[in-house]
Amino acid sequence: YSNHINTELNHKAAGRFKNVQIGGGKHLLVGFLNIDVFEPADVIYDLREGIPLEDDSVNFLFSEHFMEHIDYPKSTKKFAKECFRVIDKGGSLVIGVPDGEKVIKGYIKKDEDLRMEYMGKWYSNRNCNEDFNTYIDLVNYHFRDQDDDEKYNPHFWDYDFDKLKDLFLNAGFSSVDKWKFDNTIANPKREFGSIYIIAKKN
């Protein structure tokens, strides 16, 4: 990966931004500074190396389905600490990831309806479907999804609420709670099968 900040934003990138999105891919948010490792983000940056913004410079930071694609613990713990560093006092962070607890509970119950719901909403267009016919296949794909896009890393780690809470409290945030899905910010396609938390910095 090569880090660069678009010329137009170069003088602003070290400044203050009210809203920032991390790792949004093609799902760009209007009114946000969008940072990702690939275009069409405003700032192209490998976020395993940190967040290219000043301390206490962001009011609201949003990220969904990014954190599972970086290695745990090294990159993930660094990312959590970087989020805390760039968010100003009184600011907040919303993180969304695939919900590991949901898929594990479904496996224990052998919930075939849930498996088929995942297949329909997440994996129906994948090229693996002829090999994806039992619940353990869903568990494996959920934990290590390779996707069909060679640009992006597979899933390196899965999360539940307890792990997210522990991670961001240890990074310095004062509170971590579940976040009610808001499709004016979050990608509606991500609502099913995901868990979102909101962490606040006092």
Summary of the structure (lengths in Angstrom):
residues: 202
radius of gyration: 17.1
end to end distance: 34.3
largest distance: 54.0
contacts: 599
relative contact order: 0.16
helix: 35%
strand: 23%
